[in-house]
């Protein structure tokens, strides 16, 4: 059986590994001229790590990952702690795997290494899939350069503005969330002792929040800042923003955040888009995964992880029945409730982190603080449905 995967991101490469392991002949078409160091730090929770372990990817990541002590929430201006959810030494016992932080490029390199060990030459760069035609034998994949490829399965892992999704469901625009994100990566040695804690630290405030994590084995700090704003709607991860604008958004917060911004060589800025849950992800032997199917805000740290889950479940469903279209329908049925819940949870987190006045902050953060100090198991239990998901 032959498959084409449109998109060589985390979801596309994971899908390629899963399908190759299941005996498929796979080609990944990636529109970028090369797989390069795009993006910055991401968090992979135990539900994603369990899959990466099964696929043999984790040994490729050990030298570059960082295992945080906890997830915590602090007040952005003062740095005062709201809650602290221990992870290191807890996650593996409770949810079956570690919680890790890693540079996106390092995860991509690990996925590529495993894929090349299984089937060399799978990824073709500089190739854009623009559409498809269903045939009696399967599906014809159409590329921008005029090439046509006949396969049994087409996987659309081509992002929030997916060409595959547009043909399948019509030219609907993604929904601007009213939030703009900043990101940068800074070596710890440049921070002059003003180092954020070795956690997944959320810094909350009126109409904005930031997240600091560690990557590259803990030697670098990853910063993401999300601000409610309507005058910037550019999506590209490669567009630079000005340090002055970033300091206007976060410069009056805790010195840890201000110094990260000041010491950043480059700050990138992009608008955040999502979609309401789709009614279907497939058209016969054509299927969507990742952001093409369910783009979500980064405030639950599940975007990359859910694309990994998608890839794994899709391969599982394809192995259960001979009818590819039926397997695609079964995959959608298996995934839609979970991804919709996560999309909703990510949007709710933004609202929670952005409380605008003292009263609403006290009503929201007060009970969380009490739970963290008096009943930490309650906070762990609230994450069981997400982190504890099993994949067999």
Order of alpha helices (4+ residues) and beta strands (2+ residues): beta-alpha-beta-beta-alpha-alpha-beta-beta-alpha-beta-alpha-beta-beta-beta-beta-beta-alpha-beta-beta-beta-beta-beta-alpha-alpha-beta-beta-beta-alpha-alpha-alpha-alpha-alpha-alpha
